[in-house]
Amino acid sequence: MTPSTTDRRGFLQVTGGAAAAGLLGASRAGAAEGRARVVLVRRREVLDAGGSVSGPVIHQMLNDGVAALLGEKDARAAWRRIVAPPDVVGVKSNVWGPLRTPPELEEAIRDEVVRAGVRPEDVAVDDQGVRSNPVFQRMTALVNVRPMRTHAWSGLGTCLKNVIMFADTPSDYHGDACATLGAIWQKPPVAGKVRLNVLVMVTPQFHSVGPHSFAKELTWPYFGLLVGLQPVPVDATGARIIQAKRLEKLGASRPISPSPHHIEIAGSRYGLGPSDPAAIDLVRLGLAADALV
């Protein structure tokens, strides 16, 4: 059995099985070689009694995740390996109203980038305005952060999909359930610049119906962040969690739809990391109960 077969099978088992396999076909190129580390950090205290995000707690979760990701005891040392004083840093956020990147997390990332030596005027947080933002126009490093949710076009809203606003025409990447999102990562201004991917799993959405669909009852308090250097292993791990929640709430007959096969394709075709759980070293920090992965 080839590595590409193993990778495809492992991913499809958690994202819809036969239907997705038929879309991917049998001749997909092999997945990127090597292993990837992903850190899952969960703390119940990240949400207060009213469901609001605690800034200090999510900041600590971020730092714990970054330190564990890079094998550093000190978070500041880890951040200095991600960005350095000469860098100009864009923080690609996601401001979709019902489930946006927590502003507290945006602030935490910005604070740590500045503490690592980057000048405050060389850091910007943006989403839909990245192409016209003067900091993003000259950026040398990108931190990619967004919440996980089901999505009508791509199956899942992922770190991979979060960079679509850098495309000249985002709609060009909507075909076949956004299968070619990985191509954006090979083009300016994204290519070679993404230093960190953070998938927000604080209150992810596990089901939706139609474009821009949101219902609070289809989210749940997972209290987590997923952190990694490559987008595919981060997104594939998030996909496993979403599918496990769907199995719990909706039953085995309701895989993620459309199939989020853009994740596997981004690894096997575009070399953005492995999607096979067997090739992902998952480090778990904090709350263990109901992790679903």
C-alpha positions, 0 to 999 in steps of 0.5 A: 500500500502506498503512502498516498493510499494510506493518507487518503483512506485515513482522511476519508474514513472521517469525512464521508467515505465512499462519496468523497473517495469517488470525487478524489479518484484513484490517481492522486499524487502521494501526500507530502512526506514526513510527519506533522505536529499539531497541538490541541489546547483545551481549557474550560475557563476560556468561556465564562458563565455567560459564554464570553471568551476570557482574554487572559485564558485564550492568550495563555492557551495560545502561548501553551500551544505555540511552546508545545508545538516548537518544543520550547519551555518558554512561549517567548522563545517559541514566538521568536522562532516564528517571527523576528524583528525584520518581519512585517506580519499580517494576521489573517483573521475571519470576521464572519459575524455569527462565529468570528475569530475572537478579538481577544485572540487577535489581540493576543497574537498581535501582542506576542508578535510585538514582544518577539521584536516586530515593530507595532507599525509592522503588524496588522490584523485583517480579513476581507481587506488584506489585498488593500491593507498596506501592511499586508502588501509588504508582509514577510510573515503571515499568522493564519487564524479562524474558527472552525465551522461547517460551510456550504461550499467547502464542507468546512471553513478551515485554515486552508480556506481562510486565505481565499481573500488573497485570491484575485477572484475568490470565486475561481476556487469555489468549484468541486467543493473548493477542491483547489484551495491549496493552489492559493498557498503556492501563489503570491502573496501567501507562498512561503509566508505562513508561519503559524496556523491557529484553528479556533475550536472554542465553540465550533459549528458542526452542522449548517444548511445553506450558505451563511447558515448559523444556529447557536444550537448547532455549535457547542462549547469545545473550549479548544484551539488547534495549533500547527505549522502546516494547514492540512494536519490542523484542518484534518484534525479539526475535521475529525472532531467535527465529524465525531460531533456529527456522529454523536448528534446526527448519526452515522448517515450524516457525513460532512456535506459537501465533502471537505476533500480540499483538505486531503487534496491540499496535502497530496497535490500541493504539499501542505502537510499530511491529512492521515491521522497516523502521520500527525503527532497530536499533542494534547494539553489541558481538558481531556474530557469529550475531546472527540479525537 
